[in-house]
Amino acid sequence: MSAWSSKSSFSQLRCEVSEIYSCVFNQCICSLLQIDKEFLRITTKPLLSTFFAELDQYAPRLMEIFLTKGGTRGKKIRGLMLAISKHDNIHTRRACILKSLCIHLNEDYEKLIKEYLDTDSEAKSCMEQTVMGVYVIQKEGAEPEDDPEDVGVVIEGVEANTDLGNIAQACALLFGLIYRLNLSYPPELKCTFEVLQKILLNLDGQKLSSKVQFLKNKLME
């Protein structure tokens, strides 16, 4: 029987889980290099270099696929891609592709990547309610090409890592933590994480969902 009785509240359980994760983060995998090393030990693949290399390799074809999308999702993707035309660098391009991937798969990228202003008084409480995701804090009045104030990863309301520099690196790290801690993917982002795992990192990629298989087939054309 679980140590948690039926009278235990979800908030109590969440607090307990947060404490456990915080302990793991602080003691075991508290830096990018440590997470990368642990991921290599588990999978025999370096997390960051593999993630970036595959994302960049697929980027041109992914952009072609995304930009053929019609309807509301296509409009959203084209709106995101404007950022590349205004400020084209590797970090902007990777971030746009990851956000567009969510939209293409009919998932909400704001469930994965949540952006706040540094003046937002609600940011802290919102992050504490986040099950898992990437947060980006922008300085109020900053230009689009300016670096964010902070980029980090939250799991069960715990800031697992901060000062990660860019969205793609934070997404890679989030995936690595989920894989390392053997957590389930958020249901609302299951296809996005399946692509990251089975296509980009080629882990357990023999069996794909129909939606991800269709995308893979398009990538191979």
MARDREN-689237 format. One line per 5 residues: number of its first residue (from 1); their letters; for each residue x, y, z of N, C-alpha, C. Coordinates in nm, 4 decimals. Each point is the difference from the previous one (the first is absolute). Example, Ala and Ser with C-alpha at 12.3 -4.5 7.8 and 13.67 -1.06 7.14 Angstrom:
BEGIN
1> as> 1.3190:-0.5690:0.7800:-0.0890:0.1190:0.0000:0.0900:0.1200:0.0000 | -0.0350:0.1050:-0.0720:0.0820:0.1190:0.0060:-0.0770:0.1090:0.0730
//
This chain:
BEGIN
1> msaws> 0.0840:-0.1194:0.0000:-0.0840:0.1194:0.0000:0.0875:0.1244:0.0000 | -0.0450:0.1020:-0.0691:0.0756:0.1244:-0.0041:0.0058:0.0632:0.1372 | 0.1105:0.0691:0.0249:0.0134:0.0718:0.1264:-0.0969:0.1169:0.0066 | -0.0590:0.0355:-0.1136:-0.0946:0.1113:-0.0043:-0.1414:-0.0534:0.0143 | -0.0718:0.0473:0.1025:-0.1374:-0.0433:0.0211:-0.0913:0.0746:-0.0947
6> skssf> -0.1257:-0.0435:-0.0051:-0.0969:0.0649:-0.0880:-0.0281:0.1430:0.0442 | 0.0312:0.0317:0.1268:-0.0237:0.1351:0.0494:0.1144:0.0946:-0.0328 | 0.1100:-0.0539:-0.0486:0.1139:0.0856:-0.0326:-0.0353:0.0898:-0.1174 | 0.0322:0.1261:0.0117:-0.0329:0.0945:-0.1068:0.1030:-0.0063:-0.1102 | -0.0423:0.0428:-0.1193:0.0929:0.0038:-0.1130:0.1142:0.0957:0.0286
11> sqlrc> -0.0304:0.1116:0.0666:0.1056:0.0971:0.0286:0.1060:-0.0584:0.0924 | -0.0422:-0.0845:0.0957:0.0967:-0.0657:0.0882:0.0880:-0.0949:-0.0795 | -0.0634:-0.0775:-0.0876:0.0746:-0.0942:-0.0829:0.0975:0.0744:-0.0894 | -0.0475:0.1089:-0.0574:0.0864:0.0780:-0.0891:0.1208:0.0552:0.0750 | -0.0235:0.0451:0.1242:0.1092:0.0516:0.0817:0.1030:-0.1086:0.0252
16> evsei> -0.0490:-0.1210:0.0302:0.0904:-0.1123:0.0242:0.0819:-0.0319:-0.1250 | -0.0686:-0.0052:-0.1146:0.0689:-0.0294:-0.1255:0.1028:0.1082:-0.0307 | -0.0380:0.1257:0.0219:0.0920:0.1107:-0.0265:0.1260:-0.0111:0.0841 | -0.0166:-0.0412:0.1262:0.1160:-0.0156:0.0878:0.0920:-0.1097:-0.0515 | -0.0600:-0.1097:-0.0475:0.0800:-0.1106:-0.0530:0.0771:0.0453:-0.1224
21> yscvf> -0.0680:0.0661:-0.0943:0.0664:0.0461:-0.1210:0.1091:0.1009:0.0317 | -0.0317:0.0906:0.0946:0.0991:0.1000:0.0370:0.1258:-0.0658:0.0532 | -0.0174:-0.1046:0.0783:0.1149:-0.0734:0.0540:0.0803:-0.0634:-0.1121 | -0.0701:-0.0608:-0.0957:0.0686:-0.0625:-0.1134:0.0779:0.1040:-0.0783 | -0.0652:0.1136:-0.0287:0.0662:0.1041:-0.0774:0.1248:0.0507:0.0713
26> nqcic> -0.0132:0.0235:0.1297:0.1100:0.0599:0.0751:0.1161:-0.0958:0.0209 | -0.0286:-0.1291:0.0134:0.1034:-0.0947:0.0364:0.0572:-0.0770:-0.1184 | -0.0800:-0.0203:-0.1036:0.0417:-0.0935:-0.1052:0.0281:0.0652:-0.1345 | -0.0874:0.0886:-0.0425:0.0112:0.0474:-0.1374:-0.0222:0.1503:-0.0045 | 0.0880:0.0735:0.0628:-0.0258:0.1421:0.0208:0.0651:0.0887:-0.1049
31> sllqi> 0.0587:-0.0562:-0.1029:0.0587:0.0837:-0.1035:-0.0217:-0.0636:-0.1361 | 0.0131:0.0828:-0.1026:-0.0146:-0.0502:-0.1365:0.0955:-0.1147:-0.0277 | 0.1246:0.0170:0.0390:0.1002:-0.1030:-0.0275:-0.0320:-0.1297:0.0719 | -0.0503:0.0095:0.1223:-0.0349:-0.1205:0.0748:-0.1179:-0.0724:-0.0635 | -0.0993:0.0774:-0.0443:-0.1159:-0.0612:-0.0649:0.0415:-0.0657:-0.1311
36> dkefl> 0.0835:0.0694:-0.0758:0.0493:-0.0558:-0.1260:0.0772:-0.1297:0.0254 | 0.0819:0.0002:0.1027:0.0796:-0.1183:0.0343:-0.0890:-0.1151:0.0443 | -0.1024:0.0314:0.0792:-0.0921:-0.1037:0.0472:-0.0812:-0.0568:-0.1160 | -0.0414:0.0864:-0.0905:-0.0757:-0.0448:-0.1171:0.0861:-0.0911:-0.0868 | 0.1258:0.0357:-0.0160:0.0936:-0.0832:-0.0764:0.0153:-0.1368:0.0646
41> rittk> 0.0059:-0.0028:0.1320:0.0134:-0.1278:0.0711:-0.1215:-0.0891:-0.0233 | -0.1183:0.0602:-0.0008:-0.1237:-0.0770:-0.0134:-0.0240:-0.0443:-0.1438 | 0.0289:0.0878:-0.0962:-0.0399:-0.0248:-0.1392:0.1159:-0.0241:-0.0957 | 0.1228:0.0264:0.0448:0.1224:-0.0022:-0.0825:0.0021:0.1140:-0.1018 | -0.0878:0.1013:0.0183:-0.0025:0.1154:-0.0906:0.0189:0.1279:0.0805
46> pllst> 0.0842:0.0917:-0.0479:0.0072:0.1309:0.0653:-0.1272:0.0785:-0.0304 | -0.0642:0.0505:0.1016:-0.1301:0.0644:-0.0158:0.0064:0.1256:-0.0859 | 0.0784:0.0971:0.0426:-0.0050:0.1318:-0.0632:0.0517:-0.0001:-0.1425 | 0.1157:-0.0598:-0.0226:0.0565:0.0026:-0.1355:-0.0876:-0.0772:-0.0977 | -0.0576:-0.1119:0.0450:-0.0887:-0.0778:-0.0878:-0.1277:0.0774:-0.0292
51> ffael> -0.0598:0.0567:0.1036:-0.1244:0.0757:-0.0149:0.0183:0.1149:-0.0990 | 0.1047:0.0790:0.0186:0.0223:0.1156:-0.0872:0.0349:-0.0418:-0.1427 | 0.0845:-0.1021:-0.0135:0.0410:-0.0437:-0.1338:-0.1194:-0.0496:-0.0803 | -0.0853:-0.0804:0.0628:-0.1161:-0.0544:-0.0710:-0.1041:0.1080:-0.0275 | -0.0210:0.0881:0.0970:-0.0951:0.1091:-0.0214:0.0442:0.0880:-0.1162
56> dqyap> 0.1275:0.0327:-0.0046:0.0520:0.0843:-0.1084:-0.0028:-0.0722:-0.1343 | 0.0245:-0.1306:0.0022:-0.0026:-0.0767:-0.1251:-0.1406:-0.0049:-0.0586 | -0.0990:-0.0190:0.0876:-0.1385:-0.0096:-0.0463:-0.0638:0.1370:-0.0242 | 0.0622:0.1064:0.0487:-0.0623:0.1331:-0.0019:-0.0507:0.0441:-0.1375 | 0.0804:-0.0079:-0.1062:-0.0495:0.0470:-0.1302:-0.1255:-0.0742:-0.0463
61> rlmei> 0.0006:-0.1321:0.0153:-0.1158:-0.0788:-0.0436:-0.1198:0.0251:0.0911 | 0.0235:0.0122:0.1302:-0.1097:0.0295:0.0920:-0.0652:0.1331:-0.0350 | 0.0798:0.0993:-0.0319:-0.0559:0.1303:-0.0362:-0.0846:-0.0098:-0.1262 | 0.0456:-0.0781:-0.0972:-0.0789:-0.0203:-0.1220:-0.1353:-0.0629:0.0327 | 0.0032:-0.1026:0.0850:-0.1235:-0.0696:0.0379:-0.0929:0.0936:0.0762
66> fltkg> 0.0545:0.0711:0.0973:-0.0819:0.0881:0.0831:-0.0657:0.1105:-0.0822 | 0.0747:0.0561:-0.0950:-0.0507:0.1143:-0.0758:-0.1043:-0.0381:-0.1043 | -0.0191:-0.1300:-0.0230:-0.1080:-0.0442:-0.0889:-0.1301:-0.0221:0.0766 | 0.0059:0.0132:0.1306:-0.1184:-0.0218:0.0828:-0.1024:0.1089:-0.0271 | -0.1255:-0.0395:-0.0119:-0.1062:0.0965:-0.0234:-0.0794:0.0297:0.1258
71> gtrgk> -0.1031:0.0787:-0.0147:-0.0908:0.0272:0.1107:0.0620:0.0812:0.1119 | -0.0626:-0.0106:0.1162:0.0439:0.0769:0.1168:0.1408:-0.0365:0.0430 | 0.0306:-0.1304:-0.0038:0.1342:-0.0429:0.0415:0.1072:0.0547:-0.0941 | -0.0293:-0.0009:-0.1286:0.0949:0.0551:-0.0963:0.0234:0.1484:0.0219 | -0.1070:0.0721:0.0329:0.0123:0.1435:0.0269:0.0871:0.0246:0.1226
76> kirgl> -0.0187:-0.0822:0.1031:0.0814:0.0143:0.1218:0.1472:-0.0272:-0.0296 | 0.0250:-0.1033:-0.0785:0.1387:-0.0352:-0.0335:0.0660:0.1123:-0.0788 | -0.0708:0.0540:-0.0983:0.0583:0.1081:-0.0803:0.0257:0.1245:0.0849 | -0.0863:0.0221:0.0995:0.0230:0.1108:0.0921:0.1272:-0.0198:0.0811 | 0.0230:-0.1239:0.0446:0.1227:-0.0306:0.0743:0.1234:0.0170:-0.0869
81> mlais> -0.0101:-0.0434:-0.1239:0.1158:0.0022:-0.0892:0.0438:0.1421:-0.0362 | -0.0863:0.0983:0.0237:0.0392:0.1392:-0.0244:0.1200:0.0392:0.0854 | 0.0122:-0.0639:0.1167:0.1131:0.0308:0.0886:0.1322:-0.0317:-0.0674 | 0.0004:-0.1051:-0.0837:0.1234:-0.0377:-0.0698:0.0361:0.1051:-0.1042 | -0.1004:0.0491:-0.0719:0.0287:0.1003:-0.1033:0.0490:0.1312:0.0613
86> khdni> -0.0418:0.0275:0.1241:0.0415:0.1240:0.0658:0.1347:-0.0138:0.0698 | 0.0262:-0.1174:0.0519:0.1248:-0.0189:0.0756:0.0423:-0.1459:-0.0140 | 0.0683:-0.0300:-0.1082:0.0344:-0.1388:-0.0319:0.1334:-0.0391:0.0639 | -0.0095:-0.0753:0.1083:0.1189:-0.0632:0.0562:-0.0383:-0.1404:0.0444 | 0.0957:-0.0783:0.0406:-0.0251:-0.1410:0.0284:-0.0991:-0.0190:0.1144
91> htrra> 0.0058:0.0877:0.1013:-0.0896:-0.0155:0.1146:-0.1439:0.0334:-0.0369 | -0.0181:0.1075:-0.0778:-0.1340:0.0368:-0.0457:-0.0580:-0.1087:-0.0886 | 0.0811:-0.0509:-0.0909:-0.0456:-0.1035:-0.0929:-0.0418:-0.1268:0.0750 | 0.0826:-0.0442:0.0927:-0.0326:-0.1217:0.0759:-0.1271:0.0188:0.0822 | -0.0133:0.1159:0.0642:-0.1186:0.0262:0.0815:-0.1263:0.0005:-0.0854
96> cilks> 0.0055:0.0631:-0.1164:-0.1157:0.0049:-0.0902:-0.0384:-0.1391:-0.0484 | 0.0990:-0.0824:-0.0285:-0.0279:-0.1353:-0.0477:-0.0646:-0.0835:0.1098 | 0.0491:0.0111:0.1221:-0.0576:-0.0770:0.1103:-0.1433:0.0445:0.0289 | -0.0254:0.1298:-0.0025:-0.1359:0.0495:0.0209:-0.0915:-0.0437:-0.1143 | 0.0506:0.0104:-0.1228:-0.0797:-0.0382:-0.1172:-0.0282:-0.1497:-0.0019
101> lcihl> 0.0937:-0.0785:0.0509:-0.0214:-0.1446:0.0091:-0.1231:-0.0299:0.0843 | -0.0119:0.0673:0.1132:-0.1179:-0.0189:0.0855:-0.1280:0.0331:-0.0761 | -0.0003:0.1143:-0.0669:-0.1195:0.0422:-0.0734:-0.0332:-0.0997:-0.1102 | 0.1012:-0.0428:-0.0750:-0.0205:-0.0959:-0.1087:-0.0652:-0.1277:0.0509 | 0.0370:-0.0410:0.1204:-0.0537:-0.1229:0.0592:-0.1296:0.0249:0.0763
106> nedye> -0.0557:0.1202:-0.0167:-0.1247:0.0405:0.0647:0.0130:0.0013:0.1523 | 0.1156:0.0447:0.0462:0.0236:0.0168:0.1429:0.0362:0.1464:0.0265 | -0.0144:0.0427:0.1227:0.0189:0.1405:0.0364:0.1429:0.0218:0.0485 | 0.0775:0.0763:-0.0772:0.1402:0.0196:0.0394:0.0135:0.0772:0.1309 | -0.1044:0.0740:0.0377:0.0068:0.0726:0.1266:-0.0111:-0.0937:0.1204
111> klike> -0.0393:-0.1241:-0.0240:0.0056:-0.1010:0.1058:0.1425:-0.0492:0.0204 | 0.0835:0.0177:-0.1016:0.1408:-0.0392:0.0076:0.0890:0.1180:0.0373 | -0.0233:0.1139:-0.0638:0.0852:0.1183:0.0170:-0.0878:0.1170:0.0428 | 0.0188:0.0461:0.1202:-0.0805:0.1107:0.0524:0.0887:0.1220:0.0184 | -0.0422:0.1110:-0.0583:0.0795:0.1225:0.0053:-0.0641:0.1024:0.0933
116> yldtd> 0.0853:0.0655:0.0781:-0.0441:0.1010:0.0956:0.0852:0.1258:-0.0157 | -0.0543:0.1132:0.0453:0.0796:0.1217:0.0141:0.0586:0.0037:0.1408 | 0.1145:0.0650:0.0134:0.0634:0.0065:0.1322:-0.0816:0.0822:0.0991 | -0.0981:0.0751:-0.0506:-0.0865:0.0799:0.0873:-0.1287:-0.0735:0.0373 | -0.0176:-0.1210:-0.0503:-0.1229:-0.0766:0.0232:-0.0021:-0.0530:0.1430
121> seaks> -0.0878:0.0552:0.0815:-0.0072:-0.0402:0.1408:-0.0561:-0.1407:0.0173 | -0.0655:-0.0519:-0.1036:-0.0597:-0.1328:0.0086:0.0935:-0.1101:-0.0489 | 0.1156:0.0368:-0.0542:0.0888:-0.0999:-0.0609:0.0399:-0.1089:0.0982 | 0.0403:0.0391:0.1196:0.0472:-0.0965:0.0994:-0.1084:-0.1003:0.0355 | -0.1209:0.0493:0.0267:-0.1084:-0.0904:0.0381:-0.0407:-0.0892:-0.1165
126> cmeqt> 0.0057:0.0530:-0.1223:-0.0317:-0.0815:-0.1181:0.1006:-0.1133:-0.0160 | 0.1270:0.0305:0.0204:0.1024:-0.1034:-0.0136:-0.0147:-0.1061:0.1079 | -0.0433:0.0408:0.1178:-0.0193:-0.0956:0.1086:-0.1147:-0.0955:-0.0294 | -0.0898:0.0391:-0.0906:-0.1116:-0.0865:-0.0391:0.0297:-0.0806:-0.1263 | 0.1186:0.0176:-0.0554:0.0368:-0.0697:-0.1235:0.0433:-0.1427:0.0302
131> vmgvy> -0.0592:-0.0960:-0.0690:0.0377:-0.1402:0.0196:0.1370:-0.0249:-0.0605 | 0.0170:0.0358:-0.1257:0.1323:-0.0060:-0.0617:0.0012:0.0889:-0.1234 | 0.1093:0.0700:-0.0195:0.0089:0.0887:-0.1149:0.1229:0.0886:0.0061 | 0.0111:0.0835:-0.1011:0.1094:0.0965:-0.0116:-0.0574:0.1388:0.0250 | 0.0703:0.0797:0.0778:-0.0428:0.1384:0.0190:0.1039:0.0948:-0.0595
136> viqke> -0.0490:0.1121:-0.0507:0.0857:0.1048:-0.0565:-0.0418:0.1319:0.0631 | 0.0947:0.0712:0.0573:-0.0288:0.1305:0.0593:0.0683:0.1080:-0.0834 | -0.0828:0.0864:-0.0572:0.0496:0.1092:-0.0831:-0.0030:0.1309:0.0780 | 0.0966:0.0836:-0.0240:0.0015:0.1328:0.0620:-0.1043:0.0872:-0.0683 | -0.0807:0.0684:0.0782:-0.1018:0.0875:-0.0578:0.0665:0.1070:-0.0861
141> gaepe> -0.0520:0.0169:-0.1210:0.0548:0.0988:-0.0915:0.1155:-0.0502:-0.0834 | 0.0372:-0.1270:0.0186:0.1121:-0.0551:-0.0764:-0.0376:-0.0147:-0.1467 | 0.0986:0.0092:-0.0867:-0.0200:-0.0230:-0.1426:-0.0026:-0.1510:-0.0266 | -0.0633:-0.0420:-0.1108:-0.0082:-0.1433:-0.0303:0.1358:-0.0691:-0.0072 | 0.1012:0.0732:-0.0426:0.1320:-0.0622:-0.0139:0.0780:-0.0052:0.1316
146> ddped> -0.0534:0.0636:0.1053:0.0691:-0.0005:0.1288:-0.0086:-0.1374:0.0666 | 0.1055:-0.0367:0.0697:-0.0015:-0.1260:0.0739:-0.0988:0.0091:0.1156 | -0.0665:-0.1121:0.0338:-0.0914:0.0014:0.1148:0.0754:0.0177:0.1312 | -0.0708:0.0473:0.0999:0.0578:0.0127:0.1334:0.0336:-0.1373:0.0578 | -0.0868:-0.0965:-0.0262:0.0222:-0.1353:0.0523:-0.0794:-0.0991:-0.0832
151> vgvvi> 0.0548:-0.1181:-0.0156:-0.0696:-0.1134:-0.0612:0.0283:-0.1197:0.0893 | -0.1040:-0.0734:0.0356:0.0215:-0.1132:0.0893:-0.1050:-0.1078:-0.0165 | 0.0118:-0.1011:0.0837:-0.0881:-0.1167:-0.0034:-0.0697:-0.0137:0.1347 | -0.1291:-0.0274:-0.0053:-0.0795:-0.0247:0.1202:-0.0598:-0.1398:-0.0085 | 0.0101:-0.0757:0.1086:-0.0687:-0.1284:0.0121:-0.0674:-0.0035:0.1362
156> egvea> -0.1329:-0.0221:-0.0007:-0.0806:-0.0005:0.1220:0.0232:0.1258:0.0840 | 0.0030:0.1138:-0.0683:0.0132:0.1264:0.0699:0.1390:0.0319:0.0504 | 0.0942:-0.0913:-0.0232:0.1382:0.0195:0.0440:0.0822:0.0525:-0.1169 | 0.0747:0.1070:0.0218:0.0917:0.0494:-0.1028:0.1216:-0.0920:-0.0030 | -0.0042:-0.0960:-0.0921:0.1056:-0.1012:-0.0061:0.1322:0.0597:-0.0443
161> ntdlg> -0.0048:0.0888:-0.0958:0.1203:0.0674:-0.0502:-0.0359:0.1394:-0.0478 | 0.0915:0.0932:0.0182:-0.0195:0.1384:-0.0424:0.1179:0.0429:-0.0870 | -0.0122:0.1179:-0.0581:0.1087:0.0587:-0.0801:0.0485:-0.0938:-0.1103 | -0.0949:-0.0571:-0.0729:0.0356:-0.0949:-0.1063:0.0273:0.0679:-0.1338 | -0.0262:0.1285:-0.0085:0.0439:0.0749:-0.1170:-0.0973:0.0081:-0.1150
166> niaqa> -0.0594:-0.1124:-0.0393:-0.0900:0.0012:-0.1155:-0.1026:-0.1117:0.0098 | -0.1053:0.0126:-0.0782:-0.1141:-0.0907:0.0083:0.0360:-0.1419:-0.0407 | 0.0753:-0.0158:-0.1079:0.0327:-0.1349:-0.0474:0.0798:-0.0774:0.1041 | 0.0947:0.0664:0.0625:0.0798:-0.0667:0.1026:-0.0878:-0.0406:0.1185 | -0.0931:0.0868:0.0372:-0.0908:-0.0310:0.1100:-0.0923:-0.1165:-0.0354
171> callf> -0.0485:-0.0049:-0.1243:-0.0856:-0.1114:-0.0427:0.0766:-0.1318:0.0018 | 0.1243:0.0035:-0.0454:0.0832:-0.1203:0.0026:0.0219:-0.0462:0.1429 | 0.0271:0.0936:0.0883:0.0228:-0.0338:0.1399:-0.1266:-0.0548:0.0643 | -0.1147:0.0613:-0.0304:-0.1270:-0.0497:0.0524:-0.0216:-0.1441:-0.0422 | 0.0238:-0.0284:-0.1278:-0.0141:-0.1377:-0.0465:0.0941:-0.0923:0.0769
176> gliyr> 0.1247:0.0433:0.0177:0.0974:-0.0818:0.0711:-0.0414:-0.0295:0.1425 | -0.0565:0.0994:0.0677:-0.0461:-0.0202:0.1370:-0.1185:-0.0960:0.0052 | -0.0942:0.0167:-0.0915:-0.1154:-0.0900:-0.0052:0.0461:-0.1435:-0.0233 | 0.0927:-0.0158:-0.0928:0.0514:-0.1336:-0.0322:0.0769:-0.0568:0.1188 | 0.0818:0.0837:0.0630:0.0818:-0.0439:0.1135:-0.0859:-0.0401:0.1193
181> lnlsy> -0.1064:0.0760:0.0267:-0.0859:-0.0257:0.1147:-0.1130:-0.0971:-0.0320 | -0.0032:-0.0474:-0.1261:-0.1007:-0.0974:-0.0433:-0.1427:0.0521:0.0222 | -0.0213:0.1255:-0.0368:-0.1314:0.0623:0.0136:-0.0812:-0.0207:-0.1270 | -0.1309:0.0050:0.0147:-0.0876:-0.0063:-0.1170:-0.0033:0.1369:-0.0674 | -0.0126:-0.0002:-0.1319:-0.0129:0.1265:-0.0714:-0.1354:0.0628:0.0319
186> ppelk> -0.0080:0.1322:0.0028:-0.1305:0.0647:0.0180:-0.0939:-0.0432:-0.1125 | -0.1212:-0.0427:0.0315:-0.0925:-0.0476:-0.1042:-0.0219:0.1019:-0.1111 | -0.0009:0.1284:0.0367:-0.0268:0.1044:-0.0998:0.1201:0.0273:-0.0899 | 0.1142:-0.0649:0.0293:0.1209:0.0174:-0.0819:0.0606:-0.1342:-0.0398 | -0.0791:-0.1050:0.0049:0.0563:-0.1343:-0.0190:0.0585:-0.0192:-0.1399
191> ctfev> -0.0617:0.0593:-0.1017:0.0529:-0.0161:-0.1362:0.1291:0.0793:-0.0192 | 0.0050:0.1194:0.0569:0.1227:0.0802:-0.0093:0.1169:-0.0731:0.0636 | -0.0196:-0.0527:0.1195:0.1083:-0.0722:0.0669:0.0328:-0.1311:-0.0709 | -0.0994:-0.0600:-0.0630:0.0274:-0.1213:-0.0777:0.0930:0.0314:-0.1172 | -0.0214:0.1135:-0.0651:0.0895:0.0413:-0.1091:0.1412:0.0238:0.0531
196> lqkil> 0.0108:0.0699:0.1123:0.1321:0.0259:0.0579:0.0716:-0.1304:0.0326 | -0.0733:-0.0932:0.0578:0.0608:-0.1267:0.0406:0.0308:-0.0907:-0.1185 | -0.1009:-0.0243:-0.0825:0.0103:-0.1079:-0.0981:0.0549:0.0434:-0.1354 | -0.0127:0.1277:-0.0326:0.0555:0.0479:-0.1273:0.1321:0.0737:0.0225 | -0.0007:0.1016:0.0864:0.1241:0.0759:0.0195:0.1082:-0.0828:0.0687
201> lnldg> -0.0367:-0.0689:0.1075:0.1004:-0.0737:0.0769:0.0028:-0.1489:-0.0328 | -0.0938:-0.0435:-0.0837:-0.0032:-0.1393:-0.0472:0.0079:-0.0998:0.1156 | -0.0856:0.0211:0.0988:-0.0081:-0.0895:0.1147:-0.1331:-0.0742:-0.0049 | 0.0053:-0.1312:-0.0051:-0.1209:-0.0835:-0.0042:-0.0915:0.0426:-0.1144 | 0.0588:0.0225:-0.1152:-0.0751:0.0565:-0.1117:-0.0626:-0.1005:-0.0945
206> qklss> -0.0063:-0.1265:0.0402:-0.0551:-0.1012:-0.0903:-0.1516:0.0140:-0.0170 | -0.0679:0.0387:0.1068:-0.1458:0.0110:-0.0049:-0.0401:0.1453:0.0229 | -0.0692:0.0576:-0.0982:-0.0406:0.1400:0.0074:-0.1516:0.0115:-0.0027 | -0.0519:0.1031:0.0631:-0.1420:0.0305:-0.0144:-0.0259:0.0405:-0.1446 | -0.1245:-0.0068:-0.0424:-0.0322:0.0288:-0.1404:0.0379:0.1433:-0.0378
211> kvqfl> -0.0199:0.0937:0.0913:0.0305:0.1399:-0.0286:0.1504:0.0212:-0.0177 | 0.0789:-0.0617:0.0867:0.1458:0.0151:-0.0077:0.0557:-0.0782:-0.1181 | -0.0593:-0.1151:-0.0298:0.0433:-0.0771:-0.1165:-0.0231:0.0790:-0.1284 | -0.1129:0.0699:-0.0064:-0.0300:0.0810:-0.1181:0.1039:0.1106:-0.0174 | 0.0362:0.0646:0.1113:0.1020:0.1047:-0.0072:0.1337:-0.0585:-0.0432
216> knklm> 0.0354:-0.1146:0.0533:0.1270:-0.0629:-0.0370:0.0024:-0.0331:-0.1491 | -0.1120:-0.0505:-0.0507:-0.0078:-0.0312:-0.1433:0.0205:0.1258:-0.0844 | -0.0590:0.1107:0.0438:0.0172:0.1263:-0.0727:0.1457:0.0461:0.0040 | 0.0652:-0.0214:0.1131:0.1407:0.0392:0.0123:0.0890:-0.0793:-0.0944 | -0.0399:-0.1228:-0.0274:0.0817:-0.0880:-0.0839:-0.0236:0.0217:-0.1488
221> e> -0.1012:0.0770:-0.0354:-0.0312:0.0216:-0.1425:0.1077:0.0834:-0.0678
//
